[in-house]
Amino acid sequence: MLKEQYSRYTPEMVERITGIPKDQFLKAADLYTSIRKDGDMKKAATVLYAVGWTQHTFGTQIIRAAAMLQLLLGNVGRAGGGVNALRGHSNIQGATDMGGVFDIWPGYLKIPNPADTDFKTYLKRTTPTPSKPAVWDSFNYWSNNRSLPFPT
């Protein structure tokens, strides 16, 4: 399903979305996948990341994208492959990035429960109300849940 989903992202589309020239994107893709030249499956690529990725407002999405790339390339579950957090403990910070904690999704989003019969109900239950009257005065990181790009 992932392969089908991302097949639409041609080098031309990547250039249009990111601004990275097609030739530079292809060079980076070739470099990253070069361990598999001629079908060699003896090697696996790994992604190592640290605080730089996690401190972005969209850091969780960057890390999840790396995980999806690794899945598509067959680099997960193989010696030397995967996505590895170079910070903290893998059972704490890294687990929250990759969805390894049982009671939250990546991005510290609450998991649905049986009473969440649809997306609207889930958002109503999980989106906190502002802690101050004006929206911009809120201390709530999650107060903007309703703008997340989830399907409805």
C-alpha positions, 0 to 999 in steps of 0.5 A: 500500500505504501508503494502504491501511495507514494508512486505518484511522487515522481521526481518532477512532483518532488521538485515542484513540492520541495523546490529541490531540483530534479537532478539533485533529488535523483543524485541523492536518491541514487546515493541513498539506494546505491547499496542495492546496486544490481539487486545486492540484498546483503547490505541495509541502509540506516537512518540516524537522527538526533535532536535536529529532526525532533525539534522541528514543529513537524519533526514527528512527520520527518521521522515517520517519513524516514520510517516509511522510506526505510519500509519501502526500501526493505531496510527495516528488521534487517541487521544494520537497517532501520531508523535510529534515534541518537538521543535519550533512551529508545524506550522514552523519546525514540518510542514516542517518535516511532509509535512504540508507546502503547497509549499514544500515537506519534506526535503525542496524540491520544489513541482512539477508544471504543466511544470514538465512533467517528473522527469528529467524536475523537477530536471532541474528546481529545482536543483540549480547550484553551487554558486562557480566553484568547486562542493565542494565549493558550499554553496548549500544544494540542489545541490545534488538533482539528487542523491536523491532516487526518481524513474525515 
